[in-house]
């Protein structure tokens, strides 16, 4: 984990969708650390992270809509909120439970980000 603190990302947004990336652990003589904690130190202005184990299908659906909303020019918090609302609108009964969608959170800057569309 220590090498992650020395990355030089210079990014507007990092998205960590694997489960429990935001979860902190206690490291002797260091205190509370997590992989998500390393990204702001490494130059990422914002971070979208899974705080607990999130259903893979739900996580991928929310992330896909999140990216779509970002390309429409939404700020990061609005894009994530709208992605979750869209997911809830179409999810089946069991998948409406917050354990499926509420663990994806935003940390730090909420500014809009500017994405380039690359056509190949």
C-alpha positions as CSV (number, residue, x, y, z in Angstrom):
1,X,0.0,0.0,0.0
2,X,2.9,2.4,0.7
3,X,3.9,2.5,-3.0
4,X,0.4,3.8,-3.8
5,X,1.1,6.9,-1.8
6,X,4.0,7.7,-4.1
7,X,2.1,7.5,-7.4
8,X,1.9,10.7,-9.3
9,X,-1.6,10.5,-10.9
10,X,-2.5,14.1,-11.6
11,X,-6.1,12.9,-12.3
12,X,-9.5,14.6,-11.9
13,X,-11.2,11.3,-10.8
14,X,-10.2,7.8,-9.8
15,X,-12.9,5.1,-9.7
16,X,-12.3,2.1,-7.5
17,X,-15.2,-0.3,-7.9
18,X,-13.7,-3.4,-6.3
19,X,-15.3,-4.2,-2.9
20,X,-14.2,-2.6,0.3
21,X,-11.6,-0.2,-1.3
22,X,-12.7,2.6,1.0
23,X,-12.4,0.4,4.1
24,X,-9.6,1.4,6.5
25,X,-7.2,-0.7,8.4
26,X,-5.1,0.2,11.4
27,X,-1.4,0.1,10.6
28,X,1.0,0.1,13.6
29,X,2.8,3.5,14.0
30,X,0.9,4.8,11.0
31,X,-2.8,4.9,12.1
32,X,-5.8,4.4,9.8
33,X,-4.9,3.7,6.2
34,X,-6.8,2.5,3.1
35,X,-6.1,2.2,-0.6
36,X,-8.7,5.0,-1.1
37,X,-6.8,7.2,1.4
38,X,-3.7,7.0,-0.9
39,X,-5.3,8.5,-4.0
40,X,-5.7,12.1,-2.8
41,X,-2.0,12.0,-1.7
42,X,-1.1,10.7,-5.1
43,X,-2.7,13.6,-7.0
44,X,-6.3,12.4,-7.7
45,X,-8.7,15.3,-7.0
46,X,-11.8,13.0,-6.5
47,X,-12.5,9.4,-5.8
48,X,-15.5,7.2,-6.3
49,X,-15.1,4.1,-4.1
50,X,-16.9,1.0,-3.0
51,X,-17.2,1.2,0.8
52,X,-18.3,-2.4,1.2
53,X,-18.9,-5.5,-0.9
54,X,-21.3,-4.4,-3.6
55,X,-23.2,-6.7,-5.9
56,X,-21.2,-6.9,-9.1
57,X,-24.1,-6.5,-11.5
58,X,-25.4,-3.5,-9.6
59,X,-22.0,-1.9,-9.3
60,X,-21.3,-2.2,-13.0
61,X,-24.7,-0.8,-13.9
62,X,-24.3,2.2,-11.6
63,X,-20.7,2.8,-12.9
64,X,-21.8,2.7,-16.5
65,X,-24.5,5.2,-15.9
66,X,-22.1,7.3,-13.8
67,X,-19.7,7.6,-16.7
68,X,-22.5,8.4,-19.1
69,X,-23.6,11.3,-16.8
70,X,-20.1,12.6,-16.6
71,X,-19.8,12.7,-20.4
72,X,-23.0,14.8,-20.3
73,X,-21.1,17.4,-18.2
74,X,-22.6,16.6,-14.8
75,X,-20.5,17.3,-11.7
76,X,-19.3,14.2,-10.0
77,X,-21.8,14.1,-7.1
78,X,-24.7,14.7,-9.4
79,X,-23.5,12.1,-11.9
80,X,-23.2,9.5,-9.1
81,X,-26.6,10.5,-7.6
82,X,-28.4,10.3,-10.9
83,X,-26.7,7.0,-11.6
84,X,-28.0,5.6,-8.4
85,X,-31.5,7.0,-9.0
86,X,-31.6,5.5,-12.5
87,X,-30.5,2.1,-11.0
88,X,-33.2,2.3,-8.4
89,X,-35.9,3.1,-11.0
90,X,-35.2,-0.1,-12.9
91,X,-33.9,-2.5,-10.2
92,X,-35.9,-5.6,-9.2
93,X,-37.3,-5.8,-5.7
94,X,-34.3,-7.5,-3.9
95,X,-31.8,-5.2,-5.6
96,X,-33.5,-2.1,-4.2
97,X,-31.8,-2.8,-0.9
98,X,-29.2,-0.2,0.0
99,X,-26.5,-3.0,0.3
100,X,-26.7,-3.1,-3.5
101,X,-26.1,0.5,-4.3
102,X,-25.4,2.8,-1.3
103,X,-21.8,1.7,-0.7
104,X,-20.5,3.6,-3.8
105,X,-19.5,6.9,-2.4
106,X,-17.7,10.1,-3.5
107,X,-14.6,11.4,-1.7
108,X,-13.2,15.0,-2.1
109,X,-13.8,17.4,-5.0
110,X,-17.2,17.6,-6.6
111,X,-16.3,19.8,-9.6
112,X,-17.3,18.8,-13.1
113,X,-14.6,16.9,-15.0
114,X,-13.9,17.3,-18.6
115,X,-13.7,14.1,-20.7
116,X,-12.3,13.9,-24.2
117,X,-14.2,11.7,-26.6
118,X,-11.7,9.7,-28.6
119,X,-12.9,8.3,-31.9
120,X,-10.8,5.6,-33.4
